[in-house]
Amino acid sequence: MMQNIKIALEVECYNLDFTFKPSFISSTYRQVGKNTWRKINSYLFKNLTIKQKKDTVFITGLVSISKESIEEFVHAETGLWHAPFEYDIHKAPNEFKELLEKLSQLYPGVRIPVSLFEQDKIFAAVCLSKRTDYETFVRHWMEKILKKYGDNILNIIYASKKDLLGIGTSYQIFDLVKTLKSMLMFHSSLEKLPIFIKRYLENKDPIENPFEFLSRKIPPQIARMVLISLVKGIGPKTADSYLLNTSFHTDIVPVDTHLKNVTRRLLLLDDFKVPQSSLCSKYGCTEMVSRKLRIPLCPMSSRCIRSKILELGKLAGWFQTLSYLFGRDYCRKNKPRCDICPLKKICFYFNILRSK
């Protein structure tokens, strides 16, 4: 049974648009105005609207979740479960501090939303985002999928070719079906995992919901290794993107194109490597994770962009989100907008170009 909610939250250092646009949570919403987002209707939500006016966020609409879960849902979905990340910049390693300060001034109030009830939808959006523009294509495809399947999004695995082509003609649509099928069956292949991973899966209840299991029941570093090892079509970036948006762990870093461009140009990490599935499925990224979880340390850890960004600890996912926004607006892979970039004074790439 649906119940009407009207909630007003006083916020500090928060921007709804900057928070939602880079998050896969936005794939379950439609932006209807500045700092105004409306949830795509489903069995769980109807006419749910999140709107920010100055220092207040208003949440209105109908929900069919329990009263006990509403407050947790609202704080998780908006990203307000976490205090402003800006307050912890002083804890960052010195080599990151200036860049973090500049990016947070450019994009103030960014938080990291977490989906509590729609992990399967977030997973679908993440899968669709491989090698394509999220805002141009993925949100468009997801709106079509959600209108057709609603909360039964997994029914897309039974869709006909005609139905899939009605969503989009890209190979990502057809790959999504294969990946979802693999996700639903990953538990049948657990014997393929190394023993140091399997021990985290022993004595667990039967896996009824693989999406919730991987984002809630085991450490995210282990969930990442399981996803990369056993789910078809999932690599380091997609695994990290899913876990960042469905768990309350901000020390997760999806290494996307924007992060690579920003770190290589502004932090001089050009000679660093990107995560590789063959290594990420077997090893831990940092010495701390390796010791804590008793898993081998990756032999490429000292030369990997992800491992380097993880030096930021709980600021790592926030830095990746800021890099996404900055990379989308200025630090593009092709034809970067160096001439109007507000960070060009601290950019090694720009200054090298100017000296030529």
HUNOR-V476309 format. One line per field, one symbol per residue. psi: psi as a letter, one per 20 degrees, with the letter a starting at -180 (. if undefined). burial: b if it has 24 or more other ideal C-beta (glycine too) atoms within 12 Angstrom, else e. A space follows every 50 residues. Layout:
psi: ???
burial: ???
//
This chain:
psi: pqqpqoppppqpmpogghgggiqihiijrppjrpkpppppqahhppkppp ppodkpppoqapqkrqhhiggggghghijjhqrphhijhiiqqhiigggg gghhhhmqkpaoqpphilhhgggggghiipkrpghggghgghhgghhgic ilhiihijqrhggghhgqiqhhghhgggggghgijhiikhiiqqhighhi iqkqqpnhnhghghihirqhhghghgghhippjpagghghgghhijrloj lpoonagggggghhhijlkhjqqqqphhghihqqhrhgggggilqqppij hijpgghghiiiciighgghghhggghhhgmqgplqlhhjpijhhjohgg hgghi.
burial: eeeebebebebebbbbbbbbbbbbbbbbbbbeeebebbbbbbebbbebbb bbeeeebbbebebebeeeebeebbbbbbbbbbeebbebbeebeeebeebb bbbbebbbbbbbbbbbbbbbbbbbbbbbbbebebbebbbbbbbbbbeebb bebbebbebeeeebeebbeeebbbbbbebbebbbebbeebeebbeebeeb beeeeebeebbbbbbbbbbbbbbbbbbbbbbbbbbbbbbbbbbbbbbbbb bbbbbbbbbbbbbbbbbebeeebbbbbebbbbbbbbeebeeebebbebeb beebbbbbbbbbbbbbbbbbbbbbbbbbbbbeeeebebeebebbebbebb eeeeee
//
